[in-house]
Amino acid sequence: MKRLLATVAALLCLAAPAKAGDIIFWDKPQYGGNSFNGKAPDEAYFRALKATGATWVRLTWSKWKGEGQDFLIGDADVYTGIPASDLATLIKTLDAANAAGIKVVLVPLSLPGDRWNQQNGGQQDERLWNDRAYWNQSAAFWRDLATAVKDHPALAGYNLLNEPTPEKGQGMAEDADAATRVAWYDKHKGTTRDLPALYEHIIKAIRDVDPNTPVMVDGGWYANAGSFAYWTPLKDDKVLYAFHMYEPWNLTSSPQIKRDPQSPYPGPAWPGGETFDRKAMEAFLAQPFAWAKANGVPVNRMVAGEYGCVRVWSDCGAYLNDVLDILNGYGSHWAFYSFREDVWEAMDYEIPPEFPAGRFYYLMDEGMAAKIPRNGLLMTVIRDNMK
Protein backbone atom coordinates (compact mmCIF):
# COMPACT_ATOMS: atom_id res chain seq x y z
CA MET A 1 0.00 0.00 0.00
CA LYS A 2 2.81 2.39 0.89
CA ARG A 3 4.48 1.62 -2.44
CA LEU A 4 1.20 2.33 -4.27
CA LEU A 5 0.75 5.66 -2.49
CA ALA A 6 4.34 6.63 -3.29
CA THR A 7 3.78 5.79 -6.96
CA VAL A 8 0.59 7.88 -7.09
CA ALA A 9 2.36 10.80 -5.43
CA ALA A 10 5.19 10.60 -7.94
CA LEU A 11 2.75 10.59 -10.84
CA LEU A 12 0.96 13.61 -9.43
CA CYS A 13 4.25 15.48 -9.21
CA LEU A 14 5.04 14.65 -12.82
CA ALA A 15 1.62 15.87 -13.89
CA ALA A 16 1.88 19.14 -11.98
CA PRO A 17 2.70 22.28 -14.02
CA ALA A 18 6.17 23.78 -13.81
CA LYS A 19 6.54 26.11 -10.87
CA ALA A 20 5.44 29.63 -11.78
CA GLY A 21 7.59 32.67 -11.28
CA ASP A 22 10.97 30.96 -11.10
CA ILE A 23 13.94 33.35 -11.01
CA ILE A 24 15.78 30.93 -13.32
CA PHE A 25 13.79 32.38 -16.23
CA TRP A 26 15.78 35.59 -15.79
CA ASP A 27 19.21 33.98 -15.69
CA LYS A 28 19.70 34.63 -19.41
CA PRO A 29 18.63 37.71 -21.43
CA GLN A 30 14.91 37.85 -22.11
CA TYR A 31 13.37 40.13 -24.74
CA GLY A 32 9.75 41.20 -24.72
CA GLY A 33 7.16 43.91 -25.20
CA ASN A 34 4.77 46.03 -23.19
CA SER A 35 1.00 45.55 -23.25
CA PHE A 36 -0.74 48.69 -22.03
CA ASN A 37 -4.02 48.06 -23.81
CA GLY A 38 -7.45 49.41 -23.00
CA LYS A 39 -8.92 45.91 -23.21
CA ALA A 40 -7.60 42.60 -21.97
CA PRO A 41 -5.55 40.93 -24.75
CA ASP A 42 -6.56 37.54 -26.12
CA GLU A 43 -4.53 34.50 -27.17
CA ALA A 44 -4.17 35.77 -30.76
CA TYR A 45 -2.54 38.93 -29.41
CA PHE A 46 0.00 36.96 -27.41
CA ARG A 47 0.70 34.63 -30.32
CA ALA A 48 1.44 37.65 -32.49
CA LEU A 49 3.82 38.95 -29.83
CA LYS A 50 5.48 35.54 -29.64
CA ALA A 51 5.98 35.63 -33.42
CA THR A 52 8.20 38.70 -33.04
CA GLY A 53 10.67 36.61 -31.05
CA ALA A 54 9.52 37.92 -27.68
CA THR A 55 9.53 35.63 -24.64
CA TRP A 56 7.75 37.86 -22.14
CA VAL A 57 5.32 40.73 -21.77
CA ARG A 58 5.02 43.49 -19.22
CA LEU A 59 1.25 43.54 -18.76
CA THR A 60 -0.82 46.24 -17.13
CA TRP A 61 -4.52 45.93 -16.35
CA SER A 62 -5.04 49.49 -15.17
CA LYS A 63 -6.81 50.66 -18.35
CA TRP A 64 -9.32 47.79 -18.36
CA LYS A 65 -12.94 48.32 -17.30
CA GLY A 66 -13.93 46.51 -14.13
CA GLU A 67 -16.39 46.35 -11.28
CA GLY A 68 -15.13 49.52 -9.63
CA GLN A 69 -13.41 52.72 -10.62
CA ASP A 70 -9.96 51.12 -10.63
CA PHE A 71 -9.61 47.68 -12.22
CA LEU A 72 -8.45 44.96 -9.84
CA ILE A 73 -7.96 47.47 -7.01
CA GLY A 74 -11.63 48.33 -6.92
CA ASP A 75 -11.09 51.84 -5.59
CA ALA A 76 -7.69 53.49 -5.22
CA ASP A 77 -9.22 55.75 -2.57
CA VAL A 78 -9.70 52.81 -0.22
CA TYR A 79 -8.68 49.24 -1.01
CA THR A 80 -10.96 46.59 0.48
CA GLY A 81 -10.27 43.58 -1.74
CA ILE A 82 -9.92 42.42 -5.35
CA PRO A 83 -13.26 42.31 -7.21
CA ALA A 84 -13.96 38.71 -8.21
CA SER A 85 -14.89 39.42 -11.84
CA ASP A 86 -11.77 41.56 -12.33
CA LEU A 87 -9.61 38.75 -11.03
CA ALA A 88 -11.34 36.29 -13.35
CA THR A 89 -10.53 38.54 -16.32
CA LEU A 90 -6.88 38.76 -15.30
CA ILE A 91 -6.57 34.98 -14.89
CA LYS A 92 -8.22 34.44 -18.27
CA THR A 93 -5.62 36.78 -19.77
CA LEU A 94 -2.80 34.90 -18.06
CA ASP A 95 -4.25 31.68 -19.47
CA ALA A 96 -4.17 33.20 -22.96
CA ALA A 97 -0.54 34.25 -22.56
CA ASN A 98 0.40 30.80 -21.30
CA ALA A 99 -1.30 29.13 -24.25
CA ALA A 100 0.81 31.31 -26.56
CA GLY A 101 4.06 30.57 -24.70
CA ILE A 102 4.54 34.09 -23.33
CA LYS A 103 5.67 34.75 -19.77
CA VAL A 104 4.00 37.65 -17.96
CA VAL A 105 5.22 40.34 -15.58
CA LEU A 106 2.25 42.06 -13.95
CA VAL A 107 2.50 45.83 -13.44
CA PRO A 108 -0.10 48.33 -12.16
CA LEU A 109 -0.24 51.96 -13.24
CA SER A 110 -2.12 52.69 -10.01
CA LEU A 111 -1.89 51.60 -6.40
CA PRO A 112 -4.08 52.60 -3.46
CA GLY A 113 -3.37 56.28 -2.87
CA ASP A 114 -1.63 56.64 -6.22
CA ARG A 115 -4.22 56.64 -9.00
CA TRP A 116 -2.69 57.01 -12.46
CA ASN A 117 -2.93 60.68 -13.38
CA GLN A 118 -4.66 59.95 -16.72
CA GLN A 119 -7.51 58.46 -14.68
CA ASN A 120 -7.31 61.16 -12.04
CA GLY A 121 -8.31 64.24 -13.98
CA GLY A 122 -4.72 64.79 -15.09
CA GLN A 123 -3.68 65.44 -11.50
CA GLN A 124 -0.79 63.78 -9.71
CA ASP A 125 -2.06 61.61 -6.84
CA GLU A 126 0.36 62.14 -3.96
CA ARG A 127 -1.40 60.25 -1.18
CA LEU A 128 0.85 57.18 -1.34
CA TRP A 129 3.85 59.46 -0.81
CA ASN A 130 2.27 61.35 2.08
CA ASP A 131 0.24 58.84 4.09
CA ARG A 132 1.60 55.52 5.34
CA ALA A 133 -1.91 54.11 5.47
CA TYR A 134 -1.68 53.74 1.69
CA TRP A 135 1.56 51.81 2.06
CA ASN A 136 -0.42 49.27 4.06
CA GLN A 137 -3.28 49.21 1.57
CA SER A 138 -0.81 48.72 -1.31
CA ALA A 139 0.87 45.88 0.54
CA ALA A 140 -2.53 44.29 1.23
CA PHE A 141 -3.44 44.53 -2.45
CA TRP A 142 -0.21 42.87 -3.57
CA ARG A 143 -0.58 40.16 -0.91
CA ASP A 144 -4.07 39.41 -2.19
CA LEU A 145 -2.98 39.39 -5.82
CA ALA A 146 0.01 37.15 -5.13
CA THR A 147 -2.23 34.74 -3.23
CA ALA A 148 -4.52 34.52 -6.25
CA VAL A 149 -1.98 34.13 -9.09
CA LYS A 150 1.26 32.84 -7.56
CA ASP A 151 0.92 29.36 -9.06
CA HIS A 152 -0.03 30.43 -12.56
CA PRO A 153 2.41 28.96 -15.11
CA ALA A 154 2.56 32.17 -17.17
CA LEU A 155 3.75 34.27 -14.25
CA ALA A 156 7.32 35.61 -14.44
CA GLY A 157 7.24 38.50 -11.99
CA TYR A 158 5.46 41.21 -10.05
CA ASN A 159 6.48 44.74 -11.14
CA LEU A 160 5.23 46.60 -8.08
CA LEU A 161 4.43 50.02 -9.62
CA ASN A 162 4.98 51.58 -13.00
CA GLU A 163 7.19 54.70 -13.02
CA PRO A 164 6.88 55.87 -9.40
CA THR A 165 7.57 59.55 -8.67
CA PRO A 166 8.18 60.09 -4.94
CA GLU A 167 10.81 62.74 -5.81
CA LYS A 168 8.47 64.89 -7.90
CA GLY A 169 7.97 68.37 -6.48
CA GLN A 170 10.44 67.68 -3.69
CA GLY A 171 13.43 69.74 -4.79
CA MET A 172 15.20 67.31 -7.09
CA ALA A 173 15.18 67.48 -10.88
CA GLU A 174 14.45 64.41 -12.97
CA ASP A 175 17.88 64.70 -14.62
CA ALA A 176 19.79 65.33 -11.38
CA ASP A 177 23.31 63.96 -11.02
CA ALA A 178 24.14 61.10 -8.68
CA ALA A 179 25.43 63.28 -5.85
CA THR A 180 22.24 65.35 -5.86
CA ARG A 181 20.11 62.21 -5.77
CA VAL A 182 22.05 60.83 -2.81
CA ALA A 183 21.77 64.14 -0.93
CA TRP A 184 18.04 64.22 -1.59
CA TYR A 185 17.58 60.71 -0.25
CA ASP A 186 19.57 61.50 2.89
CA LYS A 187 16.85 64.03 3.71
CA HIS A 188 13.92 61.75 2.89
CA LYS A 189 15.11 58.34 4.07
CA GLY A 190 12.60 56.84 6.47
CA THR A 191 9.77 59.11 5.31
CA THR A 192 6.78 58.18 3.17
CA ARG A 193 8.83 59.21 0.10
CA ASP A 194 11.41 56.49 0.75
CA LEU A 195 10.80 54.34 -2.33
CA PRO A 196 13.13 51.45 -1.42
CA ALA A 197 11.45 51.25 1.99
CA LEU A 198 8.00 51.14 0.36
CA TYR A 199 9.18 48.31 -1.85
CA GLU A 200 10.56 46.40 1.13
CA HIS A 201 7.20 46.83 2.86
CA ILE A 202 5.28 45.45 -0.14
CA ILE A 203 7.74 42.63 -0.77
CA LYS A 204 7.38 41.44 2.81
CA ALA A 205 3.62 41.19 2.31
CA ILE A 206 4.08 39.24 -0.91
CA ARG A 207 6.59 36.86 0.65
CA ASP A 208 4.07 36.04 3.39
CA VAL A 209 2.15 34.14 0.72
CA ASP A 210 4.57 33.69 -2.19
CA PRO A 211 8.26 33.01 -1.50
CA ASN A 212 9.20 32.32 -5.12
CA THR A 213 7.94 34.78 -7.71
CA PRO A 214 10.53 37.40 -8.74
CA VAL A 215 9.75 41.02 -7.94
CA MET A 216 10.59 43.79 -10.41
CA VAL A 217 11.05 47.33 -9.08
CA ASP A 218 11.14 50.53 -11.13
CA GLY A 219 13.49 53.25 -9.98
CA GLY A 220 12.09 56.65 -9.08
CA TRP A 221 11.41 59.69 -11.24
CA TYR A 222 9.52 57.70 -13.87
CA ALA A 223 12.10 54.90 -13.74
CA ASN A 224 14.87 57.24 -14.89
CA ALA A 225 18.08 55.36 -15.70
CA GLY A 226 19.97 57.36 -13.06
CA SER A 227 17.42 56.84 -10.33
CA PHE A 228 19.19 53.99 -8.53
CA ALA A 229 22.03 56.29 -7.46
CA TYR A 230 20.72 56.56 -3.89
CA TRP A 231 19.72 52.91 -3.55
CA THR A 232 21.34 49.99 -1.84
CA PRO A 233 20.12 46.58 -3.11
CA LEU A 234 16.90 45.36 -1.53
CA LYS A 235 17.06 42.47 0.93
CA ASP A 236 15.10 39.99 -1.16
CA ASP A 237 17.23 37.72 -3.38
CA LYS A 238 14.68 37.56 -6.21
CA VAL A 239 14.57 41.24 -7.20
CA LEU A 240 14.92 42.64 -10.72
CA TYR A 241 15.82 46.34 -11.03
CA ALA A 242 14.07 48.17 -13.88
CA PHE A 243 14.65 51.44 -15.68
CA HIS A 244 13.05 53.05 -18.74
CA MET A 245 14.65 54.67 -21.76
CA TYR A 246 12.97 57.51 -23.64
CA GLU A 247 15.76 60.02 -23.24
CA PRO A 248 15.78 62.72 -24.35
CA TRP A 249 11.99 62.83 -24.05
CA ASN A 250 11.57 65.81 -26.38
CA LEU A 251 13.44 63.82 -29.05
CA THR A 252 11.65 60.48 -28.80
CA SER A 253 8.12 61.34 -27.76
CA SER A 254 5.03 63.40 -28.54
CA PRO A 255 6.77 66.68 -29.53
CA GLN A 256 8.19 64.96 -32.62
CA ILE A 257 4.73 64.04 -33.95
CA LYS A 258 3.88 67.60 -34.98
CA ARG A 259 7.36 69.10 -35.14
CA ASP A 260 8.33 70.40 -38.58
CA PRO A 261 11.14 69.95 -39.23
CA GLN A 262 11.76 67.09 -36.83
CA SER A 263 14.72 67.18 -34.48
CA PRO A 264 17.43 64.76 -35.62
CA TYR A 265 19.33 61.97 -33.93
CA PRO A 266 22.18 62.61 -33.39
CA GLY A 267 21.48 66.23 -32.69
CA PRO A 268 21.04 68.93 -30.04
CA ALA A 269 18.43 67.63 -27.63
CA TRP A 270 19.70 67.87 -24.05
CA PRO A 271 18.69 70.94 -22.00
CA GLY A 272 21.04 73.73 -22.96
CA GLY A 273 21.42 72.45 -26.52
CA GLU A 274 24.04 69.78 -25.89
CA THR A 275 24.20 67.12 -28.58
CA PHE A 276 22.62 63.76 -27.92
CA ASP A 277 24.47 61.11 -29.91
CA ARG A 278 25.65 57.53 -29.50
CA LYS A 279 28.31 58.61 -27.00
CA ALA A 280 25.77 60.52 -24.91
CA MET A 281 23.39 57.56 -25.05
CA GLU A 282 26.13 55.21 -23.87
CA ALA A 283 26.91 57.50 -20.94
CA PHE A 284 23.24 57.78 -19.98
CA LEU A 285 22.56 54.04 -20.15
CA ALA A 286 25.77 53.22 -18.29
CA GLN A 287 24.25 54.58 -15.06
CA PRO A 288 22.12 51.61 -13.92
CA PHE A 289 24.79 49.10 -14.90
CA ALA A 290 27.51 51.03 -13.07
CA TRP A 291 25.27 51.06 -9.99
CA ALA A 292 24.68 47.31 -10.33
CA LYS A 293 28.39 46.56 -10.64
CA ALA A 294 29.27 48.75 -7.66
CA ASN A 295 26.64 47.02 -5.52
CA GLY A 296 27.21 43.43 -6.57
CA VAL A 297 23.95 43.10 -8.50
CA PRO A 298 24.34 40.69 -11.45
CA VAL A 299 23.59 42.17 -14.84
CA ASN A 300 20.92 39.50 -15.33
CA ARG A 301 18.91 41.24 -12.63
CA MET A 302 18.78 44.51 -14.62
CA VAL A 303 15.84 45.22 -16.93
CA ALA A 304 15.13 47.96 -19.44
CA GLY A 305 11.41 47.66 -18.77
CA GLU A 306 10.44 50.19 -21.44
CA TYR A 307 12.12 51.99 -24.31
CA GLY A 308 10.84 53.55 -27.48
CA CYS A 309 10.24 56.46 -29.83
CA VAL A 310 7.29 57.66 -31.90
CA ARG A 311 7.01 55.78 -35.19
CA VAL A 312 6.63 58.94 -37.30
CA TRP A 313 10.08 60.22 -36.30
CA SER A 314 12.44 59.73 -39.22
CA ASP A 315 15.35 58.80 -36.95
CA CYS A 316 13.42 56.40 -34.73
CA GLY A 317 15.06 53.36 -36.32
CA ALA A 318 18.58 54.65 -35.73
CA TYR A 319 17.69 55.53 -32.15
CA LEU A 320 16.15 52.11 -31.44
CA ASN A 321 19.10 50.29 -32.96
CA ASP A 322 21.60 52.17 -30.80
CA VAL A 323 19.56 51.63 -27.62
CA LEU A 324 19.33 47.90 -28.26
CA ASP A 325 22.95 47.54 -29.30
CA ILE A 326 24.01 49.13 -26.02
CA LEU A 327 21.59 47.09 -23.89
CA ASN A 328 22.61 43.86 -25.60
CA GLY A 329 26.22 44.75 -25.01
CA TYR A 330 25.52 44.61 -21.28
CA GLY A 331 23.42 41.45 -21.55
CA SER A 332 20.35 43.20 -20.17
CA HIS A 333 16.74 42.08 -20.33
CA TRP A 334 14.45 44.49 -22.20
CA ALA A 335 10.89 45.09 -23.36
CA PHE A 336 9.94 47.50 -26.13
CA TYR A 337 7.06 49.92 -25.73
CA SER A 338 4.63 48.93 -26.98
CA PHE A 339 2.97 46.00 -28.74
CA ARG A 340 -0.29 46.62 -30.62
CA GLU A 341 -1.63 49.12 -28.12
CA ASP A 342 -5.31 49.60 -28.88
CA VAL A 343 -5.65 53.11 -27.46
CA TRP A 344 -2.41 54.78 -28.64
CA GLU A 345 -0.62 54.02 -31.88
CA ALA A 346 2.38 56.33 -31.72
CA MET A 347 4.86 53.62 -30.63
CA ASP A 348 3.42 50.69 -32.56
CA TYR A 349 6.43 49.71 -34.69
CA GLU A 350 4.53 47.29 -36.89
CA ILE A 351 2.60 50.22 -38.38
CA PRO A 352 4.45 52.08 -41.16
CA PRO A 353 5.40 55.67 -40.23
CA GLU A 354 3.28 57.11 -43.04
CA PHE A 355 0.04 55.43 -41.90
CA PRO A 356 -2.11 58.20 -40.40
CA ALA A 357 -3.09 58.08 -36.75
CA GLY A 358 -6.63 59.14 -37.60
CA ARG A 359 -7.05 56.13 -39.86
CA PHE A 360 -5.82 53.86 -37.05
CA TYR A 361 -8.41 55.15 -34.59
CA TYR A 362 -11.19 54.97 -37.18
CA LEU A 363 -10.44 51.33 -37.96
CA MET A 364 -10.21 50.46 -34.27
CA ASP A 365 -13.53 52.16 -33.53
CA GLU A 366 -15.20 50.35 -36.44
CA GLY A 367 -13.92 46.93 -35.38
CA MET A 368 -11.65 46.67 -38.41
CA ALA A 369 -8.28 46.36 -36.70
CA ALA A 370 -7.29 43.64 -39.17
CA LYS A 371 -7.09 46.32 -41.89
CA ILE A 372 -4.29 48.19 -40.09
CA PRO A 373 -1.05 47.52 -42.02
CA ARG A 374 1.62 45.74 -40.00
CA ASN A 375 4.63 45.79 -42.31
CA GLY A 376 6.52 48.64 -40.65
CA LEU A 377 10.29 48.35 -40.85
CA LEU A 378 10.82 49.62 -37.30
CA MET A 379 9.67 46.25 -35.98
CA THR A 380 12.47 44.68 -38.02
CA VAL A 381 15.00 46.69 -36.02
CA ILE A 382 13.64 45.20 -32.81
CA ARG A 383 13.45 41.67 -34.19
CA ASP A 384 17.03 41.85 -35.45
CA ASN A 385 18.26 42.75 -31.97
CA MET A 386 16.62 39.74 -30.32
CA LYS A 387 19.79 37.64 -30.18
C-alpha angles and dihedrals in degrees: 000000000000090000090051092050091048090051092050091049091051092050091050090053091051091050094049117102119254112275111273124234099021114173088220088079088069097049091095128039113285123196124201149139140251123252110200096156129157091229131041109268121240132220093271089058092053092045089054089051090049089053090062089064094259120146100188144025132212100222127195124188097186095105095051121104115246146160095289138027093278118044114241092355092063094207124008088204091067125001115214103158144313113288108243097228092049090053091049090054092050093049091048088053091049088051090054092050091048092051088054094048096248123138117220134219110193117219130175124210088202136041129181106293092014110074113180107263093233087063093040102065091273090295126129111245106220101173096103089056094047107037124051090204087077090053087060093046091049091050090049091051093051092046090053093046093048090050090054101045108021094109097046110124094221094058117112102160153335113247098198100208134353115241101338118203111197089143095056113117091003102107101274125104121228090240096045119146122250096261092053091049092051092048090050092052092049087063096045103036110126094019127106088268092063099114098186089051091051089052092050089051093052094042091054089055091049093048090055086072106015120037096172117047114098117244121220119204127194117216119239131272094049091317092299112189091239095049098099092067093103096040133102114200115277119252097245115093095214100063126130117199115218134197133173130228122210097122125178089031095196088056100047105031146054099319090067093058094073100020114119113217098022120231111253134233114251094035147102106307110129118096107278093032099278114159119258109208139141091289092051090047091052091051092048095048092044090072101081093041092049088051091049093050093047091051100042095250111148115238089238088069092059120093133187091210094184137012133156154118135224112278094229092062108105093217096046092106094053090047094049092047093053093047092051095043089055095045092047089050088062094043092241128164114241145179124199121226112262146006118195095323107194097206102041125033102181095101099035101121095190089068114082114246092242095056106107120243091223091059090051093054092044092054092046092050091049094050092248100120090137089071093062107106114241103187098102114148094220089075088057089061090056094044092050091055094054095100 
